Amino acid sequence: NATLLCPARAGRRGVTLTNLSAAAVYLGGDNTVSVASGVPLPGIVGASKTIETCAEIWAIAADVGSVAVEELF
């Protein structure tokens, strides 16, 4: 099942997501994100991606994963 990583927040400039596990994580804009449709965050500890958005961010992984979320205001 997809998990909400970060809710929508007015005034936020972006979000930096850092993979804390060896499982690839796939990112999307709603709960329909899948491993086939999501933007991959590689399964490398420390891999990160910054997304300029104030919208919500959802994720799904094929295996158990963990992601750190840092909001940028």
C-alpha positions as CSV (number, residue, x, y, z in Angstrom):
1,N,0.0,0.0,0.0
2,A,1.1,3.5,-0.7
3,T,2.1,5.7,2.3
4,L,1.7,9.5,2.7
5,L,5.3,10.8,3.2
6,C,4.5,14.4,3.3
7,P,1.1,16.2,3.4
8,A,0.4,19.3,1.3
9,R,1.6,22.5,2.9
10,A,1.0,26.0,1.6
11,G,4.2,28.1,1.7
12,R,6.5,25.1,1.4
13,R,9.1,25.5,-1.3
14,G,10.1,21.9,-1.6
15,V,10.9,18.6,0.1
16,T,14.1,16.6,0.3
17,L,13.7,12.9,0.6
18,T,16.5,10.6,1.7
19,N,16.4,6.8,1.4
20,L,17.5,5.3,4.7
21,S,17.3,1.7,3.5
22,A,18.5,-0.6,0.7
23,A,15.0,-0.8,-0.8
24,A,14.0,1.3,-3.8
25,V,11.1,3.6,-3.1
26,Y,8.8,5.0,-5.7
27,L,7.3,8.5,-5.3
28,G,4.1,9.9,-6.6
29,G,1.5,12.6,-6.1
30,D,-1.3,10.5,-4.7
31,N,-2.2,7.1,-3.2
32,T,-2.3,5.4,-6.6
33,V,1.5,5.5,-7.0
34,S,3.0,2.1,-7.9
35,V,6.4,0.6,-8.5
36,A,5.5,0.9,-12.3
37,S,4.3,4.5,-12.3
38,G,6.3,6.2,-9.5
39,V,9.5,8.2,-9.7
40,P,12.3,6.0,-8.3
41,L,14.4,6.9,-5.3
42,P,17.2,4.4,-5.6
43,G,17.7,1.6,-3.1
44,I,21.0,3.1,-1.8
45,V,21.3,4.3,1.7
46,G,21.7,8.1,1.5
47,A,20.2,8.5,-2.0
48,S,18.2,11.7,-2.0
49,K,15.9,13.7,-4.2
50,T,14.7,17.2,-3.8
51,I,11.2,18.0,-5.2
52,E,10.0,21.6,-5.5
53,T,6.3,21.3,-4.5
54,C,3.8,22.2,-1.9
55,A,1.6,19.2,-2.8
56,E,1.5,15.9,-0.9
57,I,4.0,13.2,-1.7
58,W,3.2,9.5,-1.5
59,A,5.5,6.5,-1.8
60,I,5.5,2.8,-2.2
61,A,8.3,0.2,-2.1
62,A,8.5,-3.4,-3.2
63,D,10.3,-4.2,0.1
64,V,10.4,-2.6,3.5
65,G,11.9,0.8,3.2
66,S,12.5,3.9,5.3
67,V,12.7,7.5,4.1
68,A,13.7,10.7,5.9
69,V,11.6,13.8,5.0
70,E,12.9,17.4,5.2
71,E,10.5,20.2,4.3
72,L,12.0,23.4,2.9
73,F,10.3,26.7,3.6
